[in-house]
């Protein structure tokens, strides 16, 4: 058996001039395509609702809240899933977000939020992190589905129109408002705020 491995290794490391370089190029190309396809398939698999709620920390808390939101059930029948709001659609920002998510694996293993009580104790910190990220990207994930150009302001409630239209027209001078500034808690409960009175 070791003789076969040794001959194969010799063939790969010292290819003949006639066939070796071309064969190695083809094998390398095929291996690259298989790796790239597998990598992208794995990234997309981690964007499914089933993956997101596969751990009880999400299934028993934020998923239950999300099921009562307009993003889950609405008149138009359009459903936004976890990755629509929490994962960028463009490839490079998506890859960066997936790398950042490795921190979530660490906390899963540590049991940081593995009980409802622990989750509630961390809710404000977790929400602040998501809100800051969305603010930093000008609510990029919101804009994947919502666009000012497609909004019928005349059909919005007066208060909504009063706030949304100036932002859409670029006449909002309040200091760079973005979707998340007004729409915190749209899919999940807001954290309890402890006030010092």
N, C-alpha and C positions, 0 to 999 in steps of 0.2 A: 504494500500500500504506500509506504513512504517513497518507493521508487517512482510511482505514478505522480505523486505530489512533487517530487524533485524534478521530474521531466516537465511537468506542467509549469512549474516555477521557472525553469530554465527557458522554456518556450516563450513565456511572457516577458522575461527580463532580457533575453537575447533573441529577438525575432529575426527571421531571415529577411534579407533585403527585399525579396520578391513579394512576400505576402504579409510579413509581420507588421509593418507599420500601418498598412491599410486595415488589417484585421483589428489591430489594437485601437485604431481610430473609430471603427464601427462599434466595437465592444464598448469603448468608453462613451460613445454617443448614446448607445442604447441604455447603458447603466445610468447616464445622466438623465435621460428622459424618464426612466423608471423611478429614479430618486426624486426628481422634480414632481412627477405625477403623484407619487406616494406622499410627499411632503405637503403638496397642495390639498390632497384628499384629506389628510389628517387635520390640516388647518380648517377646512370647511366642516369636517365632522365636529370640531369643537365649537362651531357656530350654531349648532342645532338646538332647538328648545329642549330636546331630550337630554342632550349633554349638560346643558345649563342646570336642569333640575334633577340631575342624577344624584346629587348629594342632598341630604335632608336639610342642611343649613339653608339652601335656596328653596327647595321644594316646600318646606313647612313655613317659610316666612315671606320673603318678597314675591315668590310665585303666587301665593294665595292673595296677596295684595294686588298684584298685577291683574289677576283674573277678574277683579272688580272694576278695572280701569277702562277708559275709552280706547286704549291701545289694544285691549284684548277683544272687546265686543263693542260694535258700533253700528250705526245705521247703514254705512256703506259696505260693511263686511270686510274691510281691510284690516288685517291683524299685523301689528309690529311685534316681533319676537325679541328676546333679550339682546341678541347680537345686533339687531337693527339700531338699538340705542346705545349699546355699550362697546361695539367693535366697529372701527372705521371700515369703510368699504374699499378704499384704495389699498393696494397691496403693501406698500412700504409702511404706512401708518398701522395697518392691520398686523404686520409682523412685529412692529414695536410693541403694540398692545399685547400680543400673545407672549412676548418675552416678559413684559411687566406682569402678566398673569401668573408667571412662575412663582411669584411672591404669594399668590393665593393658595398654591399647592402647599407651600411651607406652612401657612396658617391652618390649612385643612389638617395637615399632619399633627400640628401642635394642639389642635382642638380649640383655637382661639374663639370661635363663634359657634361651637357645636351644641349649645343649648339655647332655648329662646331667651333666657335671662342674659347670657353672655352676648347674644346677638343684639339685644336691646341696649345693653351697656355700650356697645361699639357702634350703634346705628348712626349717631351724629358724626363720628369720625369717618365712617365709611361713606356717608352721604356727602360730607364736605369734600372728600377726595374726588368723588365722581363729579360733583358740581364744579370744582376747581378745574378739573380736566376738561369739562365741557366749555367752561368759560374761556379757557386758554385757546381752544380750537374754534371759537365763535360758534359753538353749538353745531359743529359739523355734522354729527350724526342726526340731529333734528332735521337739518337741511337736506339730508339724503331723501327724505319723503315730503317735507313741507317746503314750499317756495313762495316767496312774496308775490311773484308773478302770477301764480295760480290762485291766490286768495281773492275771494269775492268780499271785499271789506263791507259792502253794502248789506250783506247778509249776516254780519257779525253783530253781537250785542254792542250797544253804544260804548260801554267801558272798554271792551276788547278793541274795538275799532280805534278808539281814542289813543290807546297805547300802541297798537300794532302798525297803524298806517304811517305815523311819523318815522318809525324805525325802517319800514319798507321804503319810504321815500328819501331816506337819508337826512331827514330834518329833525331827528331826535338828537338833541345836544346834551343828553343827561350823562354822557361819559361812556359811550360804547356798550349800550344795552345789547344783550343777546338772549336767545330763547330761554335759557336756563335761569336767567335773572327773575323772570316772572312765573315760570312753569315748574318750579320745584314741587315735588309731590304729585306729579301728574300720573305716575304709574305705581308709586310706592308711598307708604305712610311717611309723613314728615317726622323727623326725630323730635322727641320732647325737649323743649328748651327750658333749662333750669334758670330761673331769674333770681338774682340776689335783691330782695326787697327789704 
